[in-house]
Amino acid sequence: MRARVRVCCCCLHFRPGRSHHCPPGGLSEQKCELSLFQSFPTMASKKMVNSLEGCADDALAGLVASNPDLQLLQGHRVALRSDLDSLKGRVALLSGGGSGHEPAHASFIGKGMLTGVIAGSVFASPPVGSILAAIRAVAQAGTGQACVQERMLQVAGTLLIVKNYTGDRLNFGLAMERAKADGISVEMVVVEDDSAFTVLKKAGRRGLCGTVLIHKPSTMEPHTHSQTETLEDSSKQVAGALAEEGMGLEEITKRVSVIAKTMGTLGVSLSSCSVPGATRTFELAADEMELGLGIHGEAGVRRIKIAPVDQIVTLMLDHMTNTSNISHVPVQSGSSVVLIVNNLGGLSFLELGIIAEAAIRLLEGRGVKVERALVGTFMSALEMRGVSLTLMLVDEALLKLIGSILRATLADGDSLRSGPIMRPSLAFQPSALTQLWKDAETTAKAWPHMAKASVTGRKRIRAAPTEPPETPEATAAGGTAAGGGMSEQMTHVLDRVCTTLVGLEDHLNALDRAAGDGDCGSTHSRAAKAIQGWLKESPSLTSPAQVLSKLAVLMLERMGGSSGALYGLFLTAAAQPLKANTDLPTWSAAMDAGLEAMQKYGKAAPGDRTMLDSLWAAAQELHAWKSPGASLLPVLTQAVKSAEAAAEATKNMEAGAGRASYISSARLDQPDPGAVAAAAILRAILEVLQTKGA
């Protein structure tokens, strides 16, 4: 049992309206916020937060509160430029992903860089609804009270910059498709810069710190500008600069896609990290380091012994440039590169400086010209005590698009005032611009760039975008229930499914810890509770197609993560055939349609150790419903048995998709939690139909 703390904790952050005083020399009669930290489980990591559920919202709100150049989008975890209405006629740049990677991505919002950012929960992809809201918000900017159709014509388009993770790819992809259906011009670039894997994974290379070079690196033209020119006059950017210069969406997308293929990133760490309220994702011995790990706490490709920095950096550069590595960066003697030395969250500035010096020196020793070196925290993994190196090949043409200083955190001018974020330091080869950089007031100071506008008295919330009118769905033949509401049988089925998933929460979380963050059970339980809440409202939907469509929305908005997107895609696609008919052959066709949608965006196939394995096995059995005279229960019973067998078989499979695909197969000795959950859902449906009669 913890000892009671007999000190005043006035040094902690108190929320507005609470007393900041405790009786001297004794315990406060008023419960202070220290009790929050004491209430966490003993084995969980210690974090300074208000609540586990609200930490991502609070963090983004804090950034916006301290930066007059930002606004929150009402009802969503979205940050946007506060001058959004002035961007009419230009391409908007949106990015985002899970929280926990700060300062990425919201601190890179500003003129010549990102237009806005959509943040998910910690290490979880943002929901499709919020991504779509951000797209609509920028599409409607600067158009006043014009109708929706007129607003869509005011913008030059939106480019989504996405890191290559299944959840991000699914959710941003689905939001893009829905926006296009609304008539909005949207494109997406997926950044894959991970150089850890020597053999290409089916899921592709992960998106890591190189993504910030796509957001907005500034650049200089080192051989054409005089020393008297200002930083403002000579700076350009990649996506940000092209958008500011009025280039069209299609051309920006093509150029950014090419640039994104010229770089690679590799990380190494002394520790893993821990999501608020949870334990560390993996443990290292006192003399061990992890090489090639990701930014979500997943283990790397190799465990090595701690060594001097020179040896560690040499190993990293060798791995990144080895031509036998499928994801290598083709850097050789005579190459020119942009280097990022990125703090993954927990390194001291002292350690970061040592690593930066070693990286530059060792690259130069190989005959490589370091054109620009960015040193600081750009994309973290919470408190992970590690560093990543990013190399981007450049030539004179590319140097006109990428460059040497992230003005979101370094310089004055029109870009984002980044508030309490330390500036990265700058190192570069001698050139005609050396003196210019020395004279720039902010380039040599690791000091917070304070906002030059009042925080008090400004508008911090932007109104939510206008929703397009909903199209009424036709009722499927045979799908109407007596009384105008959902049938009693459908209600019983959903209730049993929800009860089953809530009961499996701890088991699924335990299975999921082997592959990453251990939240599969929590996400399924969260979805089940959302459905239970909806059922209490006595929904008036009458057809299976309407019910599945509503469930898809609930999954997308309330479940979160890759599972929410996958279930949302499955249910949305499955609902379409059921609009015309609800006989057994159509239900089989609905199952096939759902699986096809999951494979299209999830890039998974049967045998990849995912939830698809269980559903696919069931679908093959359900094809029997297409035969004349087929019965419901015998076929469904066999389908459930096949799904359960397929789920159990996943423990012998090597993951080919999803986050588990980055984990060594030797560590995956339990069934895939998603496959187990899918089979359990089918079992719950069968049990109700057997009891109530079909």
C-alpha positions in Angstrom: 0.0 0.0 0.0 1.3 3.4 -0.9 2.4 5.8 1.8 0.4 8.9 2.2 2.2 12.0 0.8 2.5 14.7 3.5 3.6 17.6 1.3 1.7 20.2 -0.5 1.6 19.7 -4.2 1.0 23.3 -5.3 3.8 22.8 -7.8 1.5 20.6 -9.9 -0.8 21.9 -12.5 -4.2 22.8 -11.1 -7.3 23.2 -13.2 -9.1 26.6 -13.3 -11.2 27.4 -10.3 -9.4 25.1 -7.8 -7.5 26.3 -4.8 -3.7 26.4 -5.1 -3.1 26.4 -1.4 -2.7 23.6 1.2 -2.5 24.0 4.9 1.2 24.4 5.8 2.8 21.3 7.4 -0.1 19.0 7.0 -2.4 17.2 4.6 -4.7 19.2 2.5 -8.4 18.8 3.4 -9.1 19.5 -0.2 -8.3 16.5 -2.5 -5.4 17.7 -4.7 -4.5 16.5 -8.1 -1.7 14.4 -6.8 -4.4 11.8 -5.9 -4.9 11.3 -9.6 -1.4 9.9 -10.0 -1.8 7.8 -6.9 -5.0 6.3 -8.3 -3.3 4.7 -11.2 -2.5 0.9 -11.0 0.7 0.3 -9.2 2.4 -1.4 -12.2 1.3 1.2 -14.7 3.6 4.0 -15.9 3.4 7.3 -14.1 2.1 10.2 -16.3 1.2 13.8 -15.5 -2.3 13.8 -16.9 -5.8 14.8 -15.8 -7.4 11.5 -17.0 -6.4 8.6 -19.1 -9.3 9.0 -21.5 -8.9 12.8 -22.0 -5.1 13.1 -22.2 -5.0 13.5 -26.0 -7.7 16.1 -26.0 -6.1 18.0 -23.2 -2.7 18.0 -24.9 -4.1 19.4 -28.2 -6.2 22.0 -26.3 -3.0 23.1 -24.5 -1.1 23.6 -27.7 -4.0 25.6 -29.1 -4.4 27.6 -25.9 -0.8 28.7 -26.1 -0.7 29.4 -29.8 -3.0 32.2 -31.2 -2.3 30.9 -34.8 -4.3 27.7 -34.1 -8.0 26.8 -33.5 -9.8 23.6 -32.5 -12.5 22.3 -34.8 -15.7 22.1 -32.7 -16.6 18.5 -31.7 -13.4 17.0 -33.1 -9.8 16.5 -32.1 -8.7 18.6 -35.0 -6.4 21.7 -35.0 -6.5 24.2 -37.9 -4.8 27.4 -38.8 -6.7 30.3 -37.3 -6.4 32.2 -40.6 -8.1 29.4 -42.5 -10.5 31.7 -44.2 -7.6 33.4 -46.0 -6.6 30.2 -47.8 -9.2 30.3 -50.6 -7.9 29.1 -53.9 -4.9 27.2 -52.5 -4.4 23.5 -51.9 -4.8 22.6 -48.2 -2.5 20.2 -46.5 -3.8 17.9 -43.8 -2.0 15.3 -41.8 -2.2 13.5 -38.5 -2.2 10.2 -36.7 -2.2 9.0 -33.1 -1.3 11.3 -30.3 1.9 10.6 -28.4 4.3 11.7 -31.2 4.5 15.4 -30.2 5.5 17.8 -31.5 4.2 15.9 -34.6 1.9 16.8 -36.0 0.0 19.7 -34.7 3.1 21.8 -34.0 3.9 21.8 -37.7 0.7 23.8 -38.6 1.4 27.2 -40.2 1.8 29.2 -43.4 3.8 27.3 -45.9 3.3 24.0 -44.0 0.3 22.1 -42.8 -3.2 23.6 -42.9 -4.5 21.3 -40.2 -4.0 18.1 -38.2 -6.3 15.4 -37.1 -5.2 13.7 -33.9 -6.2 10.2 -32.6 -6.0 8.9 -29.1 -2.5 7.9 -27.9 -1.0 5.7 -30.6 -4.4 5.2 -32.3 -5.5 6.4 -35.7 -7.9 9.4 -35.8 -11.6 8.5 -36.5 -12.9 8.8 -40.0 -15.5 11.3 -38.9 -12.9 13.7 -37.7 -10.8 13.4 -40.8 -13.8 14.0 -42.9 -14.8 17.0 -40.8 -11.3 18.5 -41.3 -11.5 18.0 -45.0 -14.9 19.7 -45.1 -13.8 22.5 -42.9 -10.9 23.5 -45.2 -13.1 23.0 -48.3 -15.7 25.4 -46.8 -13.2 28.0 -45.6 -13.7 31.6 -46.7 -17.1 31.1 -48.2 -19.4 32.6 -45.6 -22.9 31.3 -45.7 -22.8 30.0 -49.3 -24.5 26.7 -49.9 -22.5 23.5 -49.7 -22.3 23.1 -53.5 -20.9 26.6 -53.9 -18.4 26.0 -51.1 -16.9 22.9 -52.7 -16.0 25.0 -55.8 -14.0 27.6 -53.8 -11.1 25.4 -53.0 -8.1 24.1 -55.0 -8.2 20.7 -53.3 -6.8 19.0 -50.2 -3.7 16.8 -49.9 -3.6 14.2 -47.1 -0.1 13.4 -45.9 -0.3 10.0 -44.1 2.2 7.7 -42.4 2.1 4.1 -43.6 0.2 2.4 -40.8 -2.8 0.2 -41.4 -5.1 2.3 -39.2 -4.0 5.6 -40.7 -4.2 4.3 -44.3 -7.7 2.9 -43.7 -9.2 5.8 -41.9 -7.7 8.6 -44.1 -8.5 6.5 -47.2 -12.1 6.0 -46.2 -12.5 9.7 -45.3 -11.0 10.6 -48.7 -13.4 8.3 -50.5 -16.4 9.9 -48.6 -15.1 13.4 -49.3 -14.8 12.6 -53.0 -18.3 11.3 -53.0 -19.3 14.8 -51.6 -17.6 16.4 -54.6 -14.5 17.6 -52.8 -11.1 17.3 -54.5 -8.8 15.2 -52.3 -5.7 13.2 -52.8 -3.5 11.2 -50.4 0.3 10.6 -50.2 1.4 7.7 -47.9 4.9 8.2 -46.5 7.0 5.0 -46.1 10.5 5.8 -44.9 11.3 3.0 -42.5 14.7 1.4 -43.3 14.7 -1.3 -40.6 13.5 -4.3 -42.5 15.9 -6.0 -44.9 13.0 -7.9 -46.6 10.0 -5.9 -47.7 6.9 -6.6 -45.6 3.5 -7.0 -47.2 2.3 -4.0 -45.1 5.1 -1.9 -46.6 7.6 0.3 -44.8 6.4 2.2 -41.8 6.0 6.0 -41.9 8.4 7.6 -39.4 10.2 10.9 -38.9 10.9 11.5 -42.5 7.2 12.5 -42.8 8.1 15.9 -41.3 10.3 16.6 -44.4 7.1 16.2 -46.5 5.1 18.5 -44.2 7.3 21.5 -44.7 11.0 21.7 -44.8 12.2 25.1 -45.8 15.0 25.4 -48.3 17.7 27.7 -49.6 19.3 28.0 -52.9 22.9 28.0 -51.7 24.6 29.1 -54.9 22.3 31.9 -56.1 21.3 34.0 -53.1 23.4 36.7 -51.6 24.2 36.9 -47.9 22.1 40.1 -47.6 18.8 38.3 -48.6 16.5 37.6 -45.7 15.4 34.1 -44.7 11.9 35.0 -45.8 13.0 35.8 -49.3 15.0 32.6 -49.8 12.8 30.0 -48.1 10.7 27.4 -49.9 9.1 24.2 -48.9 8.1 20.8 -50.2 4.3 20.3 -50.0 3.9 23.6 -48.0 5.8 25.7 -50.5 4.1 24.3 -53.5 0.7 24.9 -52.0 1.6 28.5 -51.1 2.8 29.1 -54.6 -0.6 28.1 -56.0 0.4 24.8 -57.6 -2.4 22.5 -58.4 -3.4 19.4 -56.3 -2.4 16.9 -58.9 1.0 18.3 -59.6 1.7 18.7 -55.8 0.8 15.1 -55.2 3.1 13.9 -58.0 6.1 15.9 -56.8 5.6 15.0 -53.2 5.2 11.3 -54.0 8.6 11.4 -55.8 10.3 13.2 -53.0 8.9 10.8 -50.4 10.8 7.9 -52.0 14.2 9.5 -51.6 14.6 9.0 -47.8 14.9 6.4 -45.1 14.7 6.4 -41.2 16.1 4.0 -38.6 15.6 4.2 -34.8 17.4 2.8 -31.8 16.4 3.0 -28.2 17.5 2.3 -24.6 13.8 1.6 -23.6 10.3 1.1 -24.8 7.5 3.5 -23.9 4.2 3.2 -22.1 0.8 4.4 -23.1 -0.8 6.3 -20.2 -2.3 3.9 -17.7 -0.4 0.9 -19.1 2.9 -0.8 -18.6 5.9 -0.7 -21.0 5.3 -2.6 -24.2 8.6 -4.5 -23.9 11.5 -4.7 -21.5 15.3 -4.4 -22.1 18.1 -5.7 -19.9 20.4 -3.1 -18.4 23.0 -3.7 -21.1 20.6 -3.9 -24.1 19.3 -1.6 -26.8 16.6 -2.1 -29.5 17.4 -1.5 -33.1 14.8 -0.8 -35.8 11.8 -0.2 -33.5 8.8 1.8 -34.5 7.1 4.8 -32.9 4.3 3.0 -31.1 6.3 0.9 -28.7 6.6 -2.1 -31.0 9.8 -4.1 -30.7 12.5 -3.7 -33.3 14.3 -6.0 -35.7 17.4 -6.6 -33.6 18.5 -6.4 -29.9 22.0 -5.2 -29.4 24.4 -4.5 -26.6 24.9 -0.9 -25.4 28.0 0.5 -27.0 29.7 4.0 -27.5 27.7 6.3 -29.6 30.2 6.1 -32.5 29.7 2.4 -32.8 25.9 2.7 -32.5 25.7 5.4 -35.2 28.1 3.4 -37.4 25.8 0.3 -37.1 22.7 2.4 -38.0 24.4 4.0 -41.0 25.6 0.6 -42.2 22.1 -0.9 -41.9 20.5 2.1 -43.7 22.9 2.1 -46.6 23.5 -1.6 -47.1 22.5 -2.4 -50.6 21.3 -5.9 -49.6 18.6 -4.2 -47.5 15.5 -3.8 -49.6 14.6 -0.6 -47.7 18.1 1.0 -47.9 18.8 4.6 -48.9 21.3 4.6 -51.8 23.8 6.9 -50.1 27.4 6.5 -51.2 30.5 8.6 -51.5 29.7 11.8 -53.3 26.0 11.8 -52.3 24.4 14.8 -50.7 21.8 14.4 -47.9 19.5 16.1 -45.5 20.0 14.6 -42.0 17.4 14.5 -39.2 18.6 13.5 -35.7 15.3 13.0 -34.0 14.8 12.6 -30.3 12.2 9.8 -29.7 11.1 11.5 -26.5 13.3 10.7 -23.6 16.9 11.6 -24.5 18.7 14.5 -22.9 19.9 17.4 -25.0 23.4 16.3 -24.1 22.9 12.8 -25.6 21.3 14.3 -28.7 24.2 16.6 -29.3 26.7 13.7 -29.0 24.7 11.6 -31.5 24.4 14.5 -33.9 28.1 15.2 -33.9 28.8 11.5 -34.5 26.3 11.2 -37.4 27.7 14.2 -39.2 31.3 13.2 -38.7 30.7 9.6 -39.8 28.8 10.6 -42.9 31.4 13.1 -43.9 34.0 10.4 -43.3 32.2 8.3 -45.9 32.4 11.1 -48.4 28.8 12.1 -48.0 27.9 15.8 -48.0 25.5 16.8 -45.3 23.6 19.7 -46.9 21.3 20.2 -43.9 21.1 18.7 -40.4 18.0 19.1 -38.2 18.6 18.1 -34.6 15.8 18.1 -32.1 12.4 16.5 -31.2 10.3 16.2 -34.3 8.4 12.9 -34.0 8.5 11.2 -30.6 7.1 8.0 -29.1 6.1 9.4 -25.7 9.0 9.0 -23.3 11.0 6.5 -25.3 14.7 7.0 -24.6 15.9 6.7 -28.1 16.8 8.4 -31.4 16.1 8.0 -35.0 18.2 9.1 -38.0 16.6 10.2 -41.3 18.6 10.5 -44.5 17.1 12.2 -47.6 19.0 12.2 -50.8 19.1 15.6 -52.4 20.5 17.3 -55.4 20.5 21.0 -56.5 17.0 20.8 -57.9 15.6 19.1 -54.8 17.4 21.6 -52.5 15.1 24.2 -54.0 12.2 22.3 -52.3 13.7 20.9 -49.1 15.9 22.5 -46.6 17.6 23.4 -43.5 15.2 24.8 -40.9 11.7 24.0 -39.7 10.3 27.5 -39.3 7.4 26.1 -37.4 9.8 25.9 -34.5 12.8 28.1 -35.4 12.0 31.4 -37.0 9.9 34.5 -36.9 7.7 35.5 -39.8 4.4 34.2 -41.0 4.8 30.6 -39.9 3.4 29.0 -36.7 4.5 30.4 -33.3 5.1 27.1 -31.8 4.9 28.0 -28.1 6.7 25.9 -25.5 8.7 23.7 -27.9 12.4 23.8 -27.9 14.0 24.7 -31.3 16.1 22.2 -33.0 19.7 23.2 -33.6 21.2 23.6 -37.0 24.4 22.2 -38.6 25.4 22.6 -42.2 28.2 22.6 -44.6 30.1 25.9 -45.1 28.5 27.9 -48.0 27.8 31.4 -49.1 24.9 31.4 -46.7 26.9 30.6 -43.5 27.0 34.1 -42.3 23.3 34.6 -43.0 22.5 31.6 -40.8 24.8 32.9 -38.0 23.1 36.3 -38.1 19.6 34.8 -37.8 18.6 35.5 -34.2 16.8 32.3 -33.5 19.0 29.6 -35.1 21.5 29.2 -32.2 19.0 29.3 -29.3 17.2 26.4 -27.7 14.5 28.7 -26.3 10.7 28.5 -26.5 9.4 30.7 -29.2 6.9 32.8 -27.3 3.7 33.9 -29.1 3.7 37.5 -30.2 -0.1 37.9 -29.7 -2.4 37.9 -26.8 -3.7 34.5 -25.8 -6.6 36.0 -23.8 -9.6 37.3 -25.7 -9.3 35.4 -28.9 -11.6 32.8 -30.5 -10.2 29.3 -30.0 -13.1 27.2 -31.4 -14.0 27.0 -35.0 -17.6 26.0 -35.9 -18.1 22.5 -37.1 -18.5 22.1 -40.9 -21.9 21.8 -42.5 -22.9 18.2 -42.9 -24.3 17.2 -46.4 -27.9 16.2 -46.5 -28.5 12.6 -45.7 -30.0 10.4 -48.5 -32.9 8.2 -47.2 -32.3 4.5 -47.6 -34.8 2.2 -49.2 -36.2 -0.5 -47.0 -35.1 -4.0 -48.1 -37.7 -6.5 -49.2 -38.8 -8.5 -46.2 -36.8 -6.4 -43.8 -39.6 -4.4 -42.1 -40.3 -5.3 -38.5 -43.7 -5.0 -36.9 -44.2 -1.9 -34.9 -41.9 0.2 -37.1 -38.7 -0.5 -35.1 -35.9 -3.0 -35.0 -37.0 -6.6 -34.8 -36.8 -8.4 -31.5 -34.5 -11.0 -33.1 -32.0 -8.4 -34.3 -32.1 -6.8 -30.9 -31.3 -10.1 -29.1 -28.5 -10.8 -31.6 -26.8 -7.5 -31.0 -27.3 -7.7 -27.3 -25.6 -11.1 -27.1 -22.7 -10.0 -29.3 -22.1 -7.0 -27.1 -22.2 -9.0 -23.9 -19.8 -11.5 -25.4 -17.3 -8.8 -26.4 -17.4 -7.1 -23.0 -16.7 -10.4 -21.3 -13.7 -11.0 -23.6 -12.0 -7.7 -23.0 -9.2 -8.9 -20.7 -8.6 -12.0 -22.7 -8.3 -10.1 -26.0 -6.0 -7.5 -24.4 -3.7 -10.2 -23.1 -3.5 -11.8 -26.6 -2.8 -8.4 -28.2 0.1 -7.5 -25.9 2.3 -9.9 -27.9 1.8 -7.8 -31.0 1.9 -4.2 -29.7 -0.2 -2.0 -27.4 -2.5 -4.6 -26.0 -5.8 -2.8 -26.5 -7.8 -5.1 -28.8 -10.1 -6.1 -26.0 -10.6 -2.5 -24.9 -11.5 -1.4 -28.4 -14.0 -4.2 -28.9 -15.5 -3.5 -25.5 -15.8 0.2 -26.3 -17.6 -0.7 -29.5 -20.0 -3.1 -27.7 -20.9 -0.5 -25.1 -21.6 2.1 -27.8 -24.0 -0.4 -29.4 -25.6 -1.1 -26.1 -26.2 2.6 -25.5 -27.7 2.9 -29.0 -30.0 -0.1 -28.4 -31.4 1.6 -25.2 -32.6 4.4 -27.5 -35.0 2.0 -29.2 -33.8 2.8 -32.7 -36.4 3.0 -35.4 -34.3 1.3 -38.1 -36.2 -1.5 -39.7 -34.1 -3.2 -42.4 -30.9 -5.2 -42.0 -29.2 -2.8 -44.4 -30.1 0.2 -42.2 -28.9 -1.6 -39.1 -25.6 -2.6 -40.6 -25.1 1.0 -41.9 -25.7 2.4 -38.5 -23.4 -0.1 -36.9 -20.7 0.9 -39.4 -21.0 4.5 -38.2 -20.8 3.5 -34.6 -17.7 1.4 -35.3 -16.0 4.3 -37.1 -16.9 6.9 -34.5 -16.7 5.0 -31.3 -14.4 1.9 -31.7 -11.3 3.6 -33.0 -8.1 2.0 -34.2 -7.7 -0.3 -37.2 -10.4 -2.6 -36.0 -13.0 0.3 -36.1 -12.1 1.1 -39.6 -12.1 -2.5 -40.7 -15.5 -3.3 -39.1 -16.8 0.0 -40.6 -15.7 -0.9 -44.1 -17.0 -4.5 -43.7 -20.5 -3.4 -42.5 -20.8 -0.5 -45.0 -20.1 -2.8 -47.9 -22.2 -5.7 -46.5 -25.2 -3.4 -46.2 -25.3 -2.7 -49.9 -26.6 -6.0 -51.3 -29.1 -6.2 -48.4 -30.9 -3.1 -49.7 -32.5 -5.1 -52.4 -33.1 -8.5 -50.7 -32.5 -10.3 -47.4 -32.7 -14.0 -48.5 -29.9 -16.4 -47.7 -28.0 -16.1 -51.0 -28.0 -12.3 -50.5 -26.6 -12.7 -46.9 -23.8 -14.7 -48.4 -23.2 -12.1 -51.0 -23.1 -9.4 -48.3 -20.4 -11.4 -46.4 -18.3 -11.5 -49.6 -18.8 -7.8 -50.2 -17.7 -6.9 -46.7 -14.5 -9.1 -47.0 -13.7 -7.5 -50.4 -13.9 -4.0 -48.9 -11.6 -5.1 -46.0 -9.0 -6.5 -48.3 -9.1 -3.4 -50.6 -8.0 -1.0 -47.9 -6.5 -3.2 -45.2 -4.1 -5.0 -47.6 -4.7 -8.3 -45.7 -5.4 -11.7 -47.2 -6.3 -15.0 -45.8 -3.3 -16.4 -43.9 -2.0 -13.0 -42.8 -2.9 -13.6 -39.2 -5.7 -11.1 -38.9 -9.4 -11.0 -38.2 -9.9 -11.6 -41.9 -8.9 -15.3 -41.4 -11.9 -16.1 -39.2 -14.3 -14.1 -41.4 -13.0 -15.6 -44.6 -13.3 -19.2 -43.3 -16.9 -18.5 -42.4 -17.7 -16.9 -45.7 -16.5 -20.0 -47.6 -19.0 -22.1 -45.7 -21.8 -19.5 -46.2 -21.6 -20.0 -49.9 -23.7 -23.1 -49.4 -26.6 -20.7 -48.8 -26.6 -20.0 -52.5 -27.7 -23.6 -53.2 -31.4 -24.2 -53.7 -33.0 -25.5 -50.5 -30.2 -24.5 -48.2 -31.1 -24.1 -44.5 -30.0 -21.3 -42.3 -28.8 -23.0 -39.1 -26.8 -26.1 -40.4 -24.8 -23.9 -42.8 -24.2 -21.2 -40.1 -23.2 -23.8 -37.6 -20.5 -25.1 -39.9 -19.4 -21.5 -40.7 -18.9 -20.8 -37.0 -16.9 -23.9 -36.5 -14.7 -23.0 -39.4 -14.2 -19.5 -38.1 -13.2 -20.8 -34.7 -10.7 -23.2 -36.2 -9.3 -20.5 -38.4 -8.8 -18.2 -35.4 -7.0 -21.0 -33.5 -4.8 -21.6 -36.5 -3.5 -18.0 -36.5 -1.2 -18.8 -33.6 0.9 -20.8 -36.1 0.9 -18.1 -38.8 3.4 -15.4 -39.5 1.7 -12.0 -39.5 1.5 -10.5 -43.0 -0.5 -7.4 -42.3 -1.3 -5.0 -39.5 1.0 -3.9 -36.7 1.8 -7.5 -35.7 3.5 -7.9 -39.1 6.4 -6.0 -37.7 6.9 -8.4 -34.8 9.1 -11.5 -35.0 7.0 -14.6 -35.6 8.9 -16.3 -32.7 7.1 -13.9 -30.3 3.6 -14.5 -31.7 2.6 -17.8 -30.1 -1.0 -17.0 -29.3 -4.0 -16.7 -31.6 -4.6 -13.3 -33.3 -7.0 -11.4 -31.0 -8.9 -9.9 -33.9 -9.6 -13.3 -35.4 -10.7 -14.6 -31.9 -13.1 -11.7 -31.6 -14.6 -12.2 -35.0 -15.2 -15.8 -34.4 -16.8 -15.0 -31.0 -19.2 -12.6 -32.7 -20.3 -15.3 -35.1 -20.7 -17.8 -32.3 -22.9 -15.3 -30.4 -25.1 -14.8 -33.5 -25.5 -18.5 -33.9 -26.5 -19.1 -30.3 -29.3 -16.5 -30.4 -30.7 -17.9 -33.6 -30.6 -21.4 -32.2 -32.4 -20.3 -29.0 -34.9 -17.9 -30.5 -35.5 -19.8 -33.8 -34.7 -18.6 -37.2 
